[in-house]
Each structure stands twice: as C-alpha cells, then as structure tokens.
Amino acid sequence: MKLRSATLLDELIKLKGFNQTSLAEAAVCSRQMIGNLVNEHETGCGQLLAGRICSALEEPIDKLFIPDPAMPKSDGSAIVRPRRPYRGRRRQTS
C-alpha cells in the first residue's frame, strides 16, 4: 500500500495523541518504520501493516493509503514474531 501523504500521517499521529513510538507499539511494528513513513524515507508498506496503522489511528485505510500494484499483497506469512527464549541447558565444553 502506498502512503497518500506523510504530512497527513504525521498530523493524525499528533491529533490522536500518539507519538511515533506509541503508534509503532499499537501497530506492532518498529518505531523506525513509522519514522521512515513520516519522513518519507519509505513510500509505503504492506497491506497488513497499513491496516494495523489505520486501526490504531481509528481511520479508514483509504484515507491514508492507496493500493500499489507493485507491492505484493501480504497474507500475513511474513510477520516476524518474537523468538521464545532458550530454556534448555547449555552444553559445557571441556
């Protein structure tokens, strides 16, 4: 999905009482990704992330994003989930 306007995204973040970090937490993405969208280092993102950003901001997706045929649709399979910590014992080397 292609971002319609970085300025609009920045204004909505402030209007809704978010900052980039809190929006990133609500949208389950990195703060850097939100910053890149606001600062126009990135021009868009996947459909899943666009939906999560709009959901956090309580705005319709078509207000912030337009479909971009060059970007593949996300089926959710590329979601990076946190790894569980290793709970086993480490081998001791002699």
Backbone bond lengths (Angstrom), bond angles and torsions (degrees), N, CA, C in turn:
res aa  C-N    CA-C-N  psi(-1)  N-CA   C-N-CA  omega(-1)  CA-C   N-CA-C  phi
1 M - - - 1.444 - - 1.529 107.72 -
2 K 1.307 115.49 138.66 1.461 121.06 -178.21 1.529 109.05 -99.04
3 L 1.319 115.60 132.66 1.460 121.35 179.88 1.524 109.36 -70.16
4 R 1.322 116.49 128.88 1.468 120.30 179.65 1.530 111.40 -67.81
5 S 1.342 115.92 -47.01 1.460 119.46 -176.06 1.524 110.05 -154.93
6 A 1.313 115.89 123.47 1.465 120.68 176.70 1.526 109.98 -66.49
7 T 1.318 116.54 -34.20 1.465 120.90 178.73 1.518 110.86 -64.57
8 L 1.323 116.84 -43.26 1.458 121.07 178.05 1.526 110.71 -62.15
9 L 1.324 117.26 -43.36 1.467 120.66 178.00 1.521 110.04 -60.33
10 D 1.318 117.95 -45.93 1.462 121.79 -179.97 1.527 111.03 -61.82
11 E 1.331 117.08 -42.09 1.464 120.90 179.38 1.526 111.30 -65.00
12 L 1.338 117.18 -40.80 1.460 120.46 179.10 1.531 111.42 -67.50
13 I 1.311 116.72 -37.17 1.467 120.11 177.52 1.527 109.30 -58.38
14 K 1.324 116.95 -47.06 1.460 121.16 -179.29 1.524 111.69 -70.07
15 L 1.334 117.09 -42.24 1.461 122.00 -178.35 1.527 111.63 -62.22
16 K 1.319 117.11 -37.39 1.466 121.31 -177.37 1.538 112.58 -86.29
17 G 1.335 116.69 1.77 1.459 120.21 175.94 1.517 114.77 82.91
18 F 1.307 116.61 19.09 1.458 121.29 177.19 1.518 109.88 -97.37
19 N 1.327 115.18 165.29 1.449 121.53 160.13 1.524 104.88 -121.95
20 Q 1.309 118.68 178.62 1.461 119.89 -175.44 1.529 111.73 -62.25
21 T 1.316 116.65 -38.34 1.460 120.37 -179.07 1.524 111.57 -66.96
22 S 1.327 117.13 -46.58 1.465 119.57 -178.32 1.532 111.63 -68.13
23 L 1.329 117.25 -34.69 1.469 119.23 175.64 1.525 110.38 -66.39
24 A 1.324 116.40 -40.88 1.462 119.89 178.71 1.531 110.62 -61.04
25 E 1.322 117.24 -41.32 1.468 120.62 177.58 1.522 110.86 -64.16
26 A 1.327 117.29 -43.22 1.469 121.33 -179.62 1.527 111.54 -67.12
27 A 1.332 116.81 -34.13 1.465 121.19 -177.93 1.531 112.26 -92.56
28 V 1.314 117.09 0.37 1.464 123.95 179.85 1.535 110.92 54.10
29 C 1.325 113.81 59.00 1.459 120.32 175.08 1.524 107.81 -146.65
30 S 1.301 117.44 -179.48 1.453 120.01 -178.83 1.530 110.94 -82.62
31 R 1.323 114.97 152.35 1.450 120.89 175.38 1.523 110.07 -61.63
32 Q 1.334 115.62 -33.74 1.457 120.25 -179.90 1.527 111.20 -63.70
33 M 1.327 117.20 -36.95 1.465 120.16 -179.85 1.527 110.32 -64.24
34 I 1.334 116.39 -45.09 1.469 119.56 178.09 1.525 109.47 -63.21
35 G 1.319 116.82 -43.94 1.459 120.82 178.37 1.520 112.29 -60.66
36 N 1.317 116.19 -40.73 1.467 120.21 178.87 1.523 111.71 -64.67
37 L 1.327 117.56 -37.31 1.465 120.28 177.43 1.526 110.58 -67.91
38 V 1.325 116.58 -44.71 1.470 120.97 -178.85 1.524 111.28 -65.51
39 N 1.331 116.81 -39.50 1.467 120.95 -177.88 1.527 113.37 -89.61
40 E 1.318 116.61 7.09 1.462 124.50 176.38 1.527 113.57 63.30
41 H 1.340 116.90 26.31 1.462 119.54 171.89 1.528 109.70 -79.40
42 E 1.329 115.62 -25.50 1.469 122.93 173.31 1.515 106.65 -119.03
43 T 1.337 116.59 141.31 1.463 119.46 -179.42 1.516 112.70 -101.47
44 G 1.314 116.55 -5.42 1.449 119.06 -179.63 1.509 111.36 -173.33
45 C 1.333 114.64 -174.57 1.458 120.86 179.83 1.527 107.86 -155.92
46 G 1.295 116.25 178.17 1.460 121.10 179.70 1.523 111.91 -69.69
47 Q 1.299 115.55 162.97 1.457 121.55 -177.17 1.524 111.69 -62.48
48 L 1.307 117.17 -38.99 1.456 121.33 -178.88 1.528 111.11 -63.61
49 L 1.328 116.53 -48.01 1.462 120.16 179.76 1.524 110.84 -66.47
50 A 1.311 117.78 -40.56 1.469 120.87 177.77 1.532 109.97 -57.92
51 G 1.309 115.93 -42.25 1.467 120.34 178.39 1.517 112.29 -64.34
52 R 1.336 116.84 -39.94 1.469 120.25 179.83 1.527 111.21 -68.95
53 I 1.320 117.22 -38.15 1.472 120.49 177.24 1.529 109.74 -63.23
54 C 1.320 116.69 -47.83 1.467 120.94 -178.98 1.524 111.68 -65.98
55 S 1.310 116.52 -36.14 1.461 120.45 177.23 1.524 110.81 -64.33
56 A 1.327 116.96 -43.36 1.462 120.84 178.59 1.525 111.31 -63.44
57 L 1.326 116.08 -37.61 1.466 121.14 179.87 1.528 112.48 -83.79
58 E 1.329 116.30 -5.93 1.467 122.74 -177.79 1.528 111.66 56.10
59 E 1.319 114.42 47.74 1.463 122.12 179.08 1.529 108.78 -128.13
60 P 1.337 117.71 150.22 1.466 119.32 175.79 1.525 110.59 -67.19
61 I 1.309 115.64 145.96 1.469 120.43 -175.34 1.521 112.13 -62.01
62 D 1.331 117.34 -33.36 1.468 119.21 -177.58 1.529 112.78 -75.28
63 K 1.325 118.09 -7.85 1.459 120.13 175.02 1.530 110.87 -76.16
64 L 1.334 116.86 -33.81 1.464 121.25 -177.03 1.519 114.29 -104.53
65 F 1.324 117.44 -29.42 1.468 120.96 -172.32 1.517 111.68 -128.55
66 I 1.323 115.08 151.21 1.456 121.47 171.49 1.528 107.60 -122.24
67 P 1.323 117.78 146.76 1.469 119.39 178.94 1.521 110.77 -61.22
68 D 1.304 116.02 137.69 1.459 121.95 178.78 1.524 107.76 -118.93
69 P 1.329 118.65 109.47 1.462 120.09 -177.36 1.524 113.30 -61.93
70 A 1.332 118.05 -21.11 1.466 120.58 -179.86 1.525 111.75 -74.58
71 M 1.331 116.94 -20.95 1.462 120.32 -179.26 1.523 109.19 -95.06
72 P 1.321 117.38 130.34 1.462 119.01 179.11 1.517 110.88 -69.31
73 K 1.328 115.13 147.50 1.456 119.69 176.38 1.516 108.36 -72.41
74 S 1.311 114.54 140.34 1.456 119.69 -179.24 1.521 109.93 -89.66
75 D 1.319 115.77 131.95 1.462 119.53 174.94 1.520 110.46 -99.78
76 G 1.332 116.80 6.97 1.445 121.26 179.45 1.510 113.53 88.25
77 S 1.324 117.91 -4.04 1.456 120.11 -176.79 1.521 112.00 -75.58
78 A 1.319 117.85 -16.36 1.455 120.34 -178.01 1.526 112.34 -95.14
79 I 1.323 116.63 10.46 1.453 120.06 179.36 1.523 108.70 -67.32
80 V 1.300 115.40 130.24 1.460 119.74 177.85 1.521 107.69 -90.81
81 R 1.284 115.37 116.79 1.460 120.07 179.36 1.525 109.11 -101.06
82 P 1.325 117.05 145.51 1.453 118.50 179.78 1.527 111.21 -63.38
83 R 1.314 115.51 143.89 1.462 120.15 179.41 1.509 109.33 -80.36
84 R 1.315 115.23 144.69 1.456 119.37 175.30 1.521 108.66 -75.06
85 P 1.332 116.64 143.45 1.461 118.14 179.05 1.523 110.90 -66.68
86 Y 1.315 115.31 148.44 1.459 121.35 179.20 1.515 108.70 -71.50
87 R 1.328 117.06 124.75 1.463 120.94 -176.10 1.532 112.68 -108.39
88 G 1.308 117.62 -5.60 1.465 120.47 -179.11 1.519 111.79 -79.24
89 R 1.299 115.42 175.04 1.455 119.66 178.44 1.515 109.49 -89.55
90 R 1.292 115.05 146.37 1.454 119.82 176.75 1.513 109.21 -83.87
91 R 1.306 114.23 145.85 1.458 119.31 175.98 1.513 109.90 -72.46
92 Q 1.297 114.60 139.27 1.456 117.62 177.18 1.517 109.17 -92.81
93 T 1.298 115.36 134.43 1.458 119.33 179.02 1.523 109.23 -92.21
94 S 1.304 115.93 142.41 1.464 119.95 -177.60 1.501 111.53 -85.55
